[in-house]
Amino acid sequence: MQIIKYFTDNDLYKFTTMNAVQRLYPNAMVKYKFINRNKTAFPEGFAEALRKQVDGMKNLRLSGEEEQYLRDKCYFFDPVFIDLLKGYRYDPSEVTIHQENGRLEVEIEGYWYRTVLWEVPVMAIISELYFKMTNQSPVEVEERAERKARQFKDLQAEYSEFGTRRRFSFEVHDRVFKTLTEYSGDTLKGTSNVYLAMKYDSTPIGTHPHEWFMYHAAHYGYKAANIKGLEAWTDVYNGDLGIALTDTYTTSNFFANFSNKYAKLFDGVRWDSGDALQFTDTVLDFYASMKIDAKAKTVVYSDGLDMDMISKIKKYVDGRVHDVYGIGTHLTNDVGAKPLNMVIKLTEVKPDAGGDYVPTVKLSDVKGKNTGTPQEIELCRKTLGLSE
């Protein structure tokens, strides 16, 4: 049975990035690689099962209902982009899959505007297949989701569901989000999953990913990555989708490049690694230095949060900035199984589809979330004047 059944069973940020890429960098080519952070051993035959699922995605089409939803709800897309999506077909030849014993290798290569859509569904397939092939079953799906929804309501903590990539299964994801919509009141602001947003008349949530800034670093150099990335994003969206991701090359480097112009233009920033409370202080100090009222700005907290941490952050923020929470695995894979700790990251780019590939780096506020070769990470650090 096909796991990904709907074209929009994907996160909004993949479509927003695809739109920006086809507008600005239509000739760029890229490579992505699956990173198994916990070295999970995959069962025998996993690669073959994954290959079958990926091959089956060639049959996906944007349905009439999905098309109309995008045209009605995603006001930031030009009509021509929706037409592009109507004609888009997944090309399974862009995905290479190999398994040696329990070690799984997945690589994606092709034009960036095409391959950008693979990341989220491939990870969702890997997660669901893993639990299926290891004979694990979910428990207390609605009960746990309802309990969390009520906690959000009690805390008056605004949140969105970001759990597509590492969900237990599509069925669990669907059941969880349905429950959240029933018990969260107005604290639930939406979901990153476009299909579920459509199904439950919710709001699709998302802006840009780390790969946006990683590409700009490879194209323009590490020192220019943040400012070029912000500039390009505003060229496409003119102030819409205005939450800036801060930690691709460390938060300190980001704020050193976040000029008064962009600080005022962007609605806020997203925290995705490091110490959340320290980040809050950094944001408040930054806005104060720019003579900007922090209460008019938003911080999206989104790194591996659970209810205890959300409560702690909420109390610390204490209304000094508009705080919103992006919750992923804690919602869609808190059903009695141990979630996979995995990512798919951009590893190399060719900005003009010619010449040699250029390696990419992500330099997070947490060392364990860095990606790239040791040599390139060291070069990035030296270029930006960052210590270990």
BELZIMO-V689444 format. One record per pair of residues at least 24 apart in sequence whose C-alpha atoms are under 10 Angstrom apart, sorted by sequence separation. I is the first residue (numbers start at 0). J is the second residue. D is the distance in Angstrom with one decimal. If there is no record, write none. Layout:
BEGIN
<<I	J	D> <I	J	D>>
END
This chain:
BEGIN
<<60	84	8.5> <61	85	5.5> <89	113	7.9> <90	114	8.7> <93	117	9.1> <224	248	8.5> <241	265	4.6> <242	266	5.7> <243	267	6.3> <244	268	5.9> <245	269	6.3> <246	270	7.4> <247	271	9.3> <249	273	9.3> <262	286	7.8> <294	318	7.3> <295	319	9.4> <296	320	6.2> <297	321	4.6> <298	322	5.1> <299	323	4.8> <300	324	4.8> <301	325	4.6> <302	326	7.9> <303	327	7.3> <304	328	8.6> <305	329	6.2> <346	370	8.0> <347	371	9.2> <60	85	7.0> <61	86	8.2> <88	113	8.9> <89	114	8.4> <158	183	9.4> <173	198	9.4> <207	232	8.4> <238	263	9.9> <239	264	9.3> <240	265	8.2> <241	266	5.0> <242	267	4.9> <243	268	4.5> <244	269	5.0> <245	270	6.6> <246	271	6.8> <247	272	9.6> <275	300	7.5> <293	318	9.6> <294	319	5.7> <295	320	7.0> <296	321	6.0> <297	322	5.8> <298	323	6.2> <299	324	5.4> <300	325	6.0> <301	326	6.1> <302	327	8.6> <303	328	7.4> <304	329	7.0> <305	330	8.8> <345	370	8.8> <346	371	6.7> <60	86	8.0> <61	87	8.2> <87	113	8.2> <91	117	9.5> <157	183	9.3> <173	199	9.6> <206	232	9.4> <222	248	9.5> <238	264	6.2> <239	265	8.2> <240	266	8.2> <241	267	6.6> <242	268	4.9> <243	269	6.0> <244	270	7.0> <245	271	7.7> <246	272	6.9> <259	285	9.9> <263	289	8.9> <267	293	9.1> <275	301	9.5> <293	319	6.6> <294	320	4.3> <295	321	7.0> <296	322	8.7> <297	323	7.1> <298	324	8.3> <299	325	6.5> <300	326	8.4> <301	327	8.0> <303	329	7.3> <304	330	9.7> <342	368	9.6> <344	370	7.6> <345	371	9.0> <346	372	9.1> <60	87	7.6> <61	88	9.2> <89	116	8.4> <90	117	9.6> <94	121	9.5> <148	175	9.9> <156	183	9.9> <157	184	9.9> <158	185	9.5> <159	186	8.5> <160	187	8.1> <163	190	9.2> <221	248	8.2> <225	252	8.4> <226	253	8.5> <229	256	9.6> <237	264	8.9> <238	265	6.5> <239	266	8.7> <240	267	9.9> <241	268	8.1> <242	269	6.4> <243	270	9.2> <244	271	7.8> <245	272	9.2> <246	273	8.8> <251	278	9.7> <254	281	8.8> <259	286	9.1> <262	289	8.0> <263	290	10.0> <275	302	8.8> <292	319	9.2> <293	320	5.2> <294	321	5.8> <344	371	9.2> <59	87	9.0> <60	88	7.0> <89	117	8.2> <148	176	9.9> <151	179	9.8> <155	183	9.5> <157	185	7.8> <158	186	6.2> <159	187	5.8> <160	188	8.3> <161	189	9.0> <162	190	8.4> <163	191	7.6> <164	192	9.7> <225	253	6.3> <229	257	8.6> <233	261	8.9> <237	265	9.8> <238	266	8.2> <250	278	8.1> <254	282	8.6> <257	285	9.4> <263	291	7.5> <267	295	8.8> <268	296	8.3> <269	297	8.3> <270	298	7.1> <271	299	8.6> <272	300	9.1> <274	302	9.8> <292	320	8.6> <293	321	7.8> <294	322	9.3> <59	88	6.9> <60	89	9.0> <155	184	9.5> <156	185	9.6> <157	186	4.4> <158	187	5.2> <159	188	5.3> <160	189	6.5> <161	190	6.0> <162	191	7.7> <163	192	6.5> <224	253	9.2> <225	254	9.2> <226	255	9.8> <227	256	9.8> <259	288	9.6> <260	289	9.8> <262	291	8.3> <263	292	9.9> <266	295	8.1> <267	296	5.1> <268	297	6.5> <269	298	5.6> <270	299	6.1> <271	300	6.6> <272	301	8.2> <273	302	8.5> <57	87	9.7> <58	88	7.4> <59	89	7.3> <137	167	7.7> <141	171	8.9> <144	174	8.8> <145	175	8.3> <148	178	8.0> <149	179	8.8> <152	182	8.1> <153	183	9.2> <155	185	8.8> <156	186	6.1> <157	187	6.0> <158	188	5.8> <159	189	4.9> <160	190	4.5> <161	191	5.2> <162	192	8.1> <222	252	8.8> <225	255	9.5> <226	256	6.1> <251	281	8.7> <255	285	9.6> <259	289	6.3> <266	296	5.6> <267	297	4.5> <268	298	5.1> <269	299	4.5> <270	300	4.9> <271	301	5.3> <272	302	5.9> <57	88	6.0> <58	89	7.7> <136	167	9.0> <137	168	9.1> <140	171	6.8> <144	175	5.7> <145	176	9.8> <147	178	9.9> <148	179	5.5> <151	182	9.4> <152	183	5.6> <155	186	6.3> <156	187	8.6> <157	188	6.6> <158	189	7.6> <159	190	5.3> <160	191	6.3> <161	192	7.3> <216	247	9.9> <225	256	6.6> <226	257	7.1> <230	261	8.4> <233	264	8.7> <250	281	8.8> <254	285	7.5> <258	289	8.8> <259	290	9.2> <265	296	8.5> <266	297	6.2> <267	298	5.7> <268	299	6.4> <269	300	6.0> <270	301	6.1> <271	302	4.6> <272	303	8.8> <56	88	8.3> <57	89	4.8> <58	90	9.6> <135	167	9.5> <140	172	9.1> <143	175	8.6> <144	176	8.0> <145	177	9.8> <146	178	9.7> <147	179	8.1> <148	180	8.3> <149	181	9.9> <150	182	9.7> <151	183	6.7> <152	184	6.6> <154	186	9.1> <155	187	9.8> <157	189	9.7> <158	190	8.9> <159	191	7.4> <160	192	8.1> <212	244	8.9> <216	248	9.4> <224	256	9.3> <225	257	7.9> <226	258	8.4> <229	261	7.6> <233	265	8.8> <250	282	9.8> <259	291	9.0> <263	295	10.0> <265	297	9.4> <266	298	8.8> <267	299	7.8> <268	300	8.8> <269	301	7.2> <270	302	7.0> <271	303	8.3> <56	89	6.2> <57	90	6.0> <138	171	9.8> <141	174	6.8> <142	175	9.2> <144	177	9.2> <145	178	6.0> <146	179	9.3> <148	181	8.5> <149	182	6.2> <150	183	8.4> <151	184	9.0> <152	185	7.9> <153	186	9.5> <206	239	9.0> <207	240	8.2> <211	244	9.6> <212	245	9.7> <223	256	8.6> <263	296	9.0> <269	302	9.5> <271	304	9.9> <275	308	9.2> <279	312	8.7> <283	316	9.7> <55	89	9.2> <56	90	8.0> <57	91	6.6> <137	171	7.7> <140	174	7.2> <141	175	6.1> <144	178	6.3> <145	179	6.4> <148	182	5.6> <149	183	6.0> <151	185	9.8> <152	186	6.1> <206	240	5.3> <207	241	9.2> <212	246	9.7> <213	247	7.2> <222	256	8.9> <262	296	9.3> <275	309	9.9> <54	89	8.7> <55	90	9.9> <56	91	7.4> <57	92	9.8> <140	175	6.5> <141	176	9.2> <143	178	9.5> <144	179	6.3> <145	180	9.4> <147	182	9.0> <148	183	4.7> <149	184	8.6> <151	186	6.7> <152	187	8.6> <205	240	7.3> <206	241	7.1> <207	242	8.2> <208	243	9.2> <209	244	7.2> <212	247	6.7> <213	248	8.6> <226	261	9.0> <276	311	8.8> <280	315	9.8> <53	89	8.9> <54	90	8.1> <55	91	8.2> <131	167	9.2> <141	177	8.8> <142	178	8.7> <144	180	10.0> <145	181	8.2> <146	182	8.7> <147	183	8.4> <148	184	8.3> <151	187	8.3> <204	240	8.9> <205	241	9.5> <206	242	6.5> <207	243	7.5> <208	244	7.1> <209	245	8.8> <211	247	9.2> <212	248	8.5> <229	265	9.2> <275	311	9.6> <276	312	6.6> <279	315	8.5> <280	316	9.0> <283	319	7.9> <53	90	9.0> <54	91	5.3> <126	163	9.9> <127	164	9.8> <130	167	7.1> <131	168	8.9> <141	178	6.2> <145	182	6.2> <146	183	9.6> <149	186	9.7> <205	242	8.4> <206	243	7.8> <207	244	7.2> <209	246	8.0> <210	247	8.3> <275	312	7.1> <276	313	9.8> <279	316	7.2> <283	320	7.7> <53	91	6.1> <54	92	8.3> <126	164	7.8> <127	165	8.3> <129	167	9.0> <130	168	8.3> <140	178	9.0> <141	179	8.8> <144	182	8.9> <145	183	8.1> <148	186	8.5> <206	244	8.6> <209	247	5.7> <282	320	8.9> <52	91	9.6> <53	92	9.3> <123	162	9.4> <125	164	9.0> <126	165	5.9> <127	166	7.1> <128	167	9.0> <129	168	9.8> <144	183	9.7> <148	187	8.2> <208	247	9.0> <209	248	9.3> <276	315	7.1> <51	91	9.7> <53	93	10.0> <54	94	9.2> <123	163	6.4> <124	164	8.5> <125	165	8.5> <126	166	6.6> <127	167	5.5> <128	168	8.3> <275	315	9.7> <276	316	8.0> <279	319	9.3> <50	91	8.6> <53	94	7.9> <122	163	8.4> <123	164	4.7> <124	165	8.9> <125	166	9.8> <126	167	6.3> <127	168	4.8> <279	320	8.6> <53	95	9.8> <122	164	5.3> <123	165	5.8> <124	166	9.2> <125	167	9.8> <126	168	7.3> <127	169	7.7> <53	96	9.5> <120	163	8.0> <121	164	8.1> <122	165	6.6> <123	166	6.4> <124	167	9.6> <125	168	9.8> <127	170	9.8> <159	202	9.2> <160	203	9.6> <161	204	8.4> <279	322	9.7> <50	94	8.7> <119	163	7.0> <120	164	7.0> <122	166	8.9> <123	167	8.1> <124	168	8.2> <127	171	9.9> <159	203	9.1> <160	204	8.5> <161	205	8.9> <50	95	8.5> <119	164	5.2> <120	165	9.8> <123	168	7.4> <124	169	9.1> <159	204	7.3> <50	96	6.7> <118	164	8.3> <119	165	8.8> <123	169	8.0> <159	205	9.7> <49	96	7.9> <50	97	9.1> <49	97	9.8> <3	52	8.0> <46	95	9.9> <47	96	8.4> <1	51	8.7> <2	52	7.0> <3	53	9.0> <6	56	8.8> <46	96	6.3> <47	97	8.6> <0	51	9.8> <1	52	6.2> <2	53	9.4> <4	55	9.4> <5	56	9.3> <45	96	9.9> <46	97	6.1> <47	98	8.7> <0	52	8.4> <1	53	9.1> <3	55	8.7> <4	56	8.2> <6	58	9.5> <7	59	9.5> <45	97	9.4> <46	98	5.7> <1	54	9.9> <2	55	9.1> <3	56	7.2> <5	58	10.0> <6	59	5.7> <7	60	9.2> <45	98	7.6> <46	99	9.1> <267	320	9.6> <269	322	10.0> <1	55	6.8> <2	56	9.2> <4	58	9.3> <5	59	6.7> <6	60	5.8> <7	61	7.3> <44	98	8.3> <242	296	9.6> <267	321	8.9> <269	323	9.3> <270	324	9.6> <271	325	9.6> <0	55	9.5> <1	56	8.2> <4	59	7.2> <5	60	7.6> <6	61	5.4> <7	62	9.0> <43	98	8.5> <45	100	9.9> <46	101	9.7> <242	297	7.8> <243	298	9.4> <244	299	9.3> <267	322	9.8> <269	324	9.4> <270	325	9.7> <3	59	8.5> <4	60	9.5> <5	61	7.7> <6	62	7.7> <42	98	9.6> <43	99	9.0> <44	100	9.3> <45	101	8.7> <46	102	9.6> <49	105	9.8> <241	297	9.7> <242	298	8.1> <243	299	9.4> <269	325	9.3> <5	62	8.2> <18	75	9.9> <19	76	9.7> <41	98	8.5> <43	100	6.9> <44	101	9.4> <45	102	9.8> <46	103	7.1> <242	299	7.9> <7	65	7.1> <15	73	9.6> <18	76	7.6> <22	80	9.3> <41	99	9.5> <42	100	8.0> <43	101	6.9> <45	103	8.2> <46	104	8.5> <6	65	8.1> <7	66	9.4> <18	77	8.9> <21	80	8.8> <40	99	10.0> <41	100	7.9> <42	101	6.1> <43	102	9.8> <46	105	9.0> <5	65	8.9> <15	75	8.7> <40	100	8.0> <41	101	4.5> <42	102	9.1> <15	76	8.0> <18	79	9.8> <19	80	9.8> <40	101	4.3> <41	102	6.4> <42	103	9.5> <56	117	9.8> <7	69	9.5> <11	73	9.5> <14	76	9.4> <18	80	6.6> <21	83	9.7> <32	94	9.8> <39	101	7.7> <40	102	5.9> <41	103	6.7> <17	80	9.2> <18	81	9.3> <30	93	9.5> <31	94	9.3> <32	95	9.7> <33	96	9.8> <38	101	9.0> <39	102	7.7> <40	103	7.8> <30	94	9.9> <38	102	7.7> <39	103	8.8> <53	117	9.3> <56	120	9.4> <15	80	10.0> <18	83	9.3> <38	103	9.2> <56	121	9.9> <14	80	9.5> <18	84	9.6> <14	81	10.0> <17	84	9.8> <35	102	8.9> <53	120	9.0> <35	103	8.1> <53	121	7.4> <34	103	9.2> <35	104	8.8> <52	121	8.8> <14	84	9.1> <33	103	8.4> <34	104	8.2> <33	104	6.4> <34	105	8.5> <53	124	8.4> <32	104	7.8> <33	105	5.2> <34	106	9.8> <49	121	8.5> <52	124	7.5> <32	105	6.0> <33	106	6.4> <52	125	9.5> <119	192	9.8> <31	105	8.4> <32	106	4.6> <33	107	8.7> <31	106	5.6> <32	107	6.5> <49	124	7.2> <30	106	7.0> <31	107	5.0> <32	108	9.0> <48	124	9.7> <49	125	6.9> <52	128	9.3> <30	107	5.5> <31	108	6.5> <48	125	9.4> <6	84	9.3> <29	107	8.1> <30	108	4.5> <31	109	9.3> <6	85	9.9> <29	108	5.7> <30	109	6.9> <46	125	9.5> <49	128	7.5> <28	108	7.4> <29	109	5.8> <30	110	8.9> <31	111	9.8> <45	125	8.8> <48	128	7.8> <49	129	9.6> <6	87	9.8> <28	109	5.4> <29	110	6.3> <30	111	8.3> <48	129	9.9> <6	88	9.6> <27	109	8.6> <28	110	4.2> <29	111	5.5> <6	89	9.7> <27	110	5.9> <28	111	5.1> <29	112	9.3> <31	114	8.6> <45	128	7.8> <26	110	6.7> <27	111	5.7> <28	112	8.3> <29	113	9.8> <30	114	8.5> <31	115	9.0> <41	125	9.6> <45	129	7.8> <48	132	9.4> <25	110	7.6> <26	111	7.8> <27	112	7.8> <28	113	9.2> <29	114	7.9> <30	115	9.8> <33	118	8.9> <24	110	9.5> <25	111	7.5> <26	112	8.4> <28	114	8.8> <29	115	8.9> <31	117	9.4> <32	118	9.3> <42	128	10.0> <24	111	8.1> <25	112	6.4> <31	118	8.2> <41	128	9.8> <42	129	7.8> <45	132	7.8> <24	112	7.9> <25	113	9.4> <33	121	9.4> <41	129	7.0> <44	132	9.1> <21	110	9.6> <23	112	9.9> <33	122	8.6> <40	129	9.7> <43	132	9.1> <20	110	9.7> <21	111	8.2> <22	112	9.1> <39	129	10.0> <42	132	7.1> <273	363	8.1> <274	364	8.5> <20	111	7.0> <21	112	5.4> <41	132	8.9> <42	133	7.3> <272	363	6.7> <273	364	5.1> <274	365	9.1> <20	112	5.5> <21	113	8.7> <41	133	8.8> <271	363	8.6> <272	364	5.5> <273	365	5.6> <19	112	8.4> <20	113	9.2> <271	364	8.5> <272	365	6.1> <273	366	9.3> <17	111	7.7> <18	112	7.5> <270	364	10.0> <271	365	9.6> <272	366	9.6> <16	111	9.6> <17	112	5.1> <20	115	9.0> <115	210	9.5> <16	112	8.1> <17	113	7.4> <272	368	8.3> <17	114	8.7> <14	112	9.4> <17	115	6.3> <13	112	9.7> <16	115	7.5> <17	116	7.4> <16	116	9.0> <13	114	9.8> <14	115	8.2> <13	115	6.3> <14	116	7.1> <12	115	9.8> <13	116	5.7> <111	214	9.9> <12	116	9.5> <13	117	8.7> <11	116	10.0> <13	118	8.3> <10	116	8.9> <13	119	8.0> <9	116	7.8> <12	119	9.9> <9	117	8.9> <10	118	9.6> <9	118	9.0> <10	119	6.8> <6	116	10.0> <9	119	6.1> <10	120	8.7> <8	119	8.9> <9	120	6.2> <8	120	7.4> <9	121	9.9> <248	360	8.4> <249	361	8.8> <250	362	9.6> <7	120	9.8> <247	360	8.4> <248	361	6.2> <249	362	6.0> <250	363	8.0> <251	364	8.9> <6	120	9.6> <9	123	9.1> <247	361	5.3> <248	362	4.6> <249	363	5.3> <250	364	6.8> <8	123	9.6> <246	361	8.4> <247	362	5.5> <248	363	6.0> <249	364	5.1> <246	362	7.3> <247	363	5.6> <248	364	7.9> <249	365	8.7> <3	120	6.9> <246	363	5.4> <247	364	8.3> <2	120	9.0> <3	121	9.0> <245	363	9.2> <246	364	6.3> <2	121	10.0> <245	364	9.6> <246	365	9.3> <3	123	8.3> <73	193	10.0> <205	325	9.9> <2	123	8.5> <3	124	7.4> <204	325	9.4> <247	368	10.0> <248	369	9.4> <2	124	6.4> <247	369	8.9> <1	124	9.3> <2	125	9.9> <69	193	8.7> <72	196	9.8> <2	127	7.9> <68	193	9.2> <69	194	10.0> <72	197	9.0> <2	128	8.5> <68	194	9.3> <65	193	8.8> <68	196	9.4> <69	197	8.8> <72	200	9.9> <65	194	7.6> <68	197	6.6> <72	201	9.6> <73	202	9.2> <67	197	10.0> <68	198	9.8> <72	202	7.8> <73	203	8.1> <217	347	8.1> <218	348	8.1> <72	203	8.2> <213	344	9.7> <214	345	8.1> <217	348	6.9> <218	349	8.1> <219	350	9.7> <248	379	8.6> <252	383	7.6> <65	197	7.5> <68	200	9.6> <213	345	7.6> <214	346	9.4> <217	349	8.5> <218	350	6.1> <248	380	8.8> <252	384	9.3> <64	197	8.8> <65	198	9.6> <213	346	8.8> <214	347	8.4> <215	348	9.7> <217	350	8.1> <218	351	9.4> <252	385	8.6> <69	203	9.6> <191	325	9.1> <210	344	7.3> <211	345	9.4> <213	347	9.3> <214	348	6.9> <249	383	9.9> <251	385	9.4> <188	323	9.0> <190	325	8.8> <191	326	9.9> <209	344	8.6> <210	345	6.0> <213	348	9.2> <214	349	9.2> <215	350	9.1> <248	383	8.6> <187	323	9.9> <188	324	9.6> <189	325	9.6> <190	326	9.4> <191	327	9.3> <209	345	8.8> <210	346	9.1> <214	350	8.2> <249	385	8.9> <186	323	9.4> <187	324	9.7> <188	325	9.7> <190	327	9.6> <248	385	9.5> <221	359	9.7> <217	356	9.4> <218	357	8.2> <221	360	9.1> <159	299	9.5> <161	301	8.5> <217	357	6.2> <158	299	8.7> <160	301	10.0> <216	357	9.8> <217	358	6.9> <218	359	9.6> <157	299	9.7> <158	300	9.2> <159	301	9.5> <216	358	9.6> <217	359	6.0> <158	301	9.7> <214	357	9.4> <216	359	7.4> <217	360	8.4> <214	358	9.4> <215	359	9.4> <216	360	8.2> <213	358	9.4> <214	359	7.1> <216	361	9.6> <213	359	5.9> <214	360	9.0> <212	359	9.7> <213	360	6.3> <212	360	9.6> <213	361	6.5> <210	359	8.8> <212	361	8.7> <213	362	9.4> <11	161	10.0> <210	360	9.2> <10	161	8.1> <158	309	9.9> <179	330	9.3> <209	360	9.8> <210	361	8.3> <10	162	9.1> <154	306	9.8> <209	361	7.4> <10	163	7.0> <156	309	8.0> <209	362	9.9> <9	163	7.2> <10	164	8.5> <156	310	8.3> <176	330	8.5> <209	363	9.7> <8	163	8.3> <9	164	8.6> <151	306	8.2> <154	309	9.0> <155	310	10.0> <175	330	7.1> <176	331	8.2> <150	306	7.7> <154	310	7.2> <172	328	10.0> <175	331	6.5> <156	313	7.3> <174	331	9.1> <175	332	9.3> <221	378	9.4> <222	379	8.9> <147	305	9.4> <151	309	9.0> <155	313	9.1> <172	330	8.3> <173	331	8.8> <175	333	9.9> <221	379	6.5> <76	235	9.5> <147	306	7.4> <151	310	9.0> <154	313	8.1> <171	330	9.7> <172	331	5.3> <220	379	9.1> <221	380	9.1> <75	235	9.1> <76	236	8.5> <150	310	9.3> <154	314	9.4> <171	331	6.7> <172	332	8.0> <222	382	7.2> <223	383	10.0> <8	169	8.9> <75	236	6.7> <166	327	8.1> <167	328	8.6> <170	331	9.9> <171	332	7.9> <221	382	6.9> <222	383	6.3> <75	237	9.1> <165	327	7.7> <166	328	6.3> <169	331	9.0> <171	333	9.8> <220	382	9.0> <221	383	7.0> <222	384	9.8> <75	238	9.8> <161	324	9.5> <162	325	8.9> <164	327	8.2> <165	328	6.0> <166	329	9.2> <167	330	9.9> <168	331	8.1> <171	334	8.6> <216	379	9.4> <75	239	6.8> <157	321	9.3> <158	322	8.9> <159	323	7.9> <160	324	8.6> <161	325	5.9> <162	326	6.7> <163	327	7.3> <164	328	8.2> <165	329	9.7> <166	330	8.3> <167	331	6.4> <168	332	8.2> <4	169	9.5> <74	239	9.3> <75	240	8.0> <157	322	7.3> <158	323	5.4> <159	324	6.3> <160	325	6.0> <161	326	5.3> <162	327	3.5> <163	328	8.1> <166	331	4.8> <167	332	4.9> <2	168	8.3> <3	169	8.0> <156	322	7.7> <157	323	5.1> <158	324	4.4> <159	325	5.0> <160	326	5.1> <161	327	4.2> <162	328	5.2> <165	331	7.5> <166	332	5.0> <167	333	8.2> <2	169	7.3> <156	323	6.8> <157	324	6.3> <158	325	5.7> <159	326	6.3> <160	327	5.8> <161	328	7.7> <162	329	7.8> <163	330	9.9> <164	331	9.3> <165	332	7.0> <166	333	8.8> <167	334	7.8> <2	170	9.6> <156	324	7.4> <157	325	8.9> <158	326	7.1> <159	327	8.6> <160	328	9.0> <161	329	9.5> <162	330	6.7> <163	331	7.4> <166	334	9.8> <167	335	9.7> <160	329	9.5> <161	330	8.4> <162	331	5.4> <163	332	9.6> <167	336	8.0> <160	330	7.3> <161	331	8.5> <162	332	7.9> <167	337	9.4> <160	331	8.4> <167	338	7.5> <166	338	7.8> <167	339	9.3> <151	324	9.9> <165	338	6.8> <166	339	9.1> <165	339	6.8> <164	339	9.9> <165	340	8.1> <165	341	8.0> <164	341	9.1> <165	342	9.1> <13	191	9.8> <164	342	8.5> <11	190	8.7> <12	191	7.6> <14	193	9.4> <31	210	9.8> <164	343	9.8> <10	190	8.4> <11	191	5.5> <12	192	9.3> <10	191	4.9> <11	192	6.3> <12	193	9.6> <9	191	7.8> <10	192	4.6> <11	193	5.9> <147	329	9.6> <148	330	9.7> <8	191	9.7> <9	192	5.4> <10	193	6.0> <11	194	9.5> <147	330	8.2> <8	192	6.1> <9	193	6.1> <10	194	8.7> <7	192	7.4> <8	193	6.2> <9	194	7.2> <10	195	9.9> <11	196	9.9> <29	214	8.9> <144	329	9.5> <7	193	5.4> <8	194	5.0> <9	195	9.3> <144	330	6.7> <6	193	9.2> <7	194	4.9> <8	195	7.4> <27	214	9.4> <143	330	8.4> <144	331	8.6> <5	193	9.9> <6	194	7.9> <7	195	8.5> <8	196	9.7> <19	207	9.6> <5	194	7.2> <7	196	9.6> <16	205	9.8> <144	333	8.7> <7	197	9.0> <15	205	7.9> <16	206	7.8> <17	207	9.9> <140	330	9.3> <143	333	7.7> <144	334	9.4> <12	203	9.3> <14	205	9.3> <15	206	6.6> <16	207	6.2> <20	211	9.0> <27	218	9.8> <140	331	8.8> <143	334	7.8> <11	203	6.3> <12	204	7.8> <13	205	8.5> <14	206	9.2> <15	207	7.0> <16	208	7.8> <19	211	9.5> <140	332	9.0> <142	334	9.7> <10	203	8.2> <11	204	6.3> <12	205	4.8> <13	206	8.6> <14	207	9.5> <15	208	9.7> <140	333	7.9> <141	334	9.4> <10	204	8.1> <11	205	5.4> <12	206	5.1> <13	207	7.8> <16	210	9.1> <139	333	8.9> <140	334	5.9> <10	205	7.4> <11	206	7.4> <12	207	5.5> <13	208	8.1> <16	211	7.4> <137	332	8.5> <138	333	8.6> <139	334	6.2> <140	335	9.1> <10	206	9.9> <11	207	9.1> <12	208	6.9> <137	333	8.5> <138	334	5.0> <139	335	8.1> <137	334	4.9> <138	335	5.8> <136	334	8.2> <137	335	6.0> <138	336	8.7> <136	335	7.9> <137	336	7.1> <135	335	8.8> <136	336	7.8> <135	336	7.1> <135	337	9.9> <126	332	9.7> <130	336	8.1> <130	337	9.4> <23	231	7.9> <130	338	9.1> <23	232	9.7> <129	338	9.8> <130	339	9.5> <129	339	8.7> <20	231	9.7> <23	234	9.1> <19	231	8.2> <20	232	9.8> <22	234	9.8> <23	235	8.2> <126	338	7.8> <19	232	7.2> <22	235	7.6> <126	339	6.7> <19	233	9.8> <125	339	9.0> <126	340	9.7> <19	234	9.0> <20	235	9.4> <126	341	9.2> <16	232	9.0> <19	235	6.1> <125	341	9.6> <15	232	9.8> <18	235	8.5> <19	236	8.3> <122	339	9.7> <18	236	9.8> <122	341	8.0> <15	235	9.7> <122	342	7.5> <15	236	9.3> <122	343	7.5> <121	343	8.8> <119	342	9.2> <118	342	8.5> <119	343	8.3> <15	240	8.8> <118	343	6.1> <117	343	9.4> <118	344	8.2> <118	345	9.6> <12	240	9.6> <115	345	9.4> <111	345	10.0> <107	343	9.3> <106	343	8.7> <107	344	9.8> <108	345	9.8> <111	348	8.6> <105	343	8.7> <106	344	9.6> <107	345	9.1> <110	348	9.6> <111	349	9.3> <106	345	9.8> <107	346	9.8> <108	347	9.3> <109	348	9.7> <110	349	9.2> <111	350	9.3> <106	346	9.6> <108	348	9.5> <109	349	9.9> <110	350	9.9> <110	351	9.9> <111	352	9.7> <110	352	7.9> <109	352	9.3> <39	339	7.4> <38	339	9.4> <39	340	8.2> <37	339	7.6> <38	340	8.5> <39	341	9.1> <36	339	8.5> <37	340	5.8> <38	341	8.9> <35	339	8.1> <36	340	5.5> <37	341	7.4> <35	340	6.5> <36	341	5.4> <34	340	8.7> <35	341	4.7> <36	342	7.7> <34	341	5.6> <35	342	6.8> <33	341	7.4> <34	342	5.3> <35	343	8.7> <33	342	6.0> <34	343	5.9> <32	342	8.4> <33	343	4.4> <34	344	7.4> <32	343	5.4> <33	344	6.7> <31	343	6.4> <32	344	5.6> <33	345	9.2> <31	344	5.3> <32	345	6.6> <33	346	9.8> <30	344	8.5> <31	345	4.3> <32	346	6.5> <30	345	5.9> <31	346	5.3> <32	347	9.3> <29	345	7.2> <30	346	5.6> <31	347	7.2> <29	346	7.6> <30	347	5.2> <31	348	9.2> <29	347	5.6> <30	348	6.4> <28	347	8.5> <29	348	4.3> <30	349	9.0> <28	348	5.7> <29	349	6.2> <27	348	7.1> <28	349	5.0> <29	350	8.2> <27	349	5.6> <28	350	6.4> <26	349	8.5> <27	350	4.4> <28	351	7.2> <29	352	8.7> <26	350	6.9> <27	351	5.0> <28	352	5.3> <25	350	9.1> <26	351	5.2> <27	352	5.2> <28	353	8.6> <24	350	7.3> <25	351	8.4> <26	352	5.5> <27	353	8.7> <30	356	8.8> <24	351	7.8> <25	352	9.2> <26	353	8.9> <29	356	8.0> <30	357	10.0> <24	352	9.9> <28	356	8.5> <29	357	9.2> <30	358	9.4> <29	358	9.8> <30	359	9.7> <29	359	9.9> <36	367	8.7> <36	368	8.8> <34	370	9.0>>
END
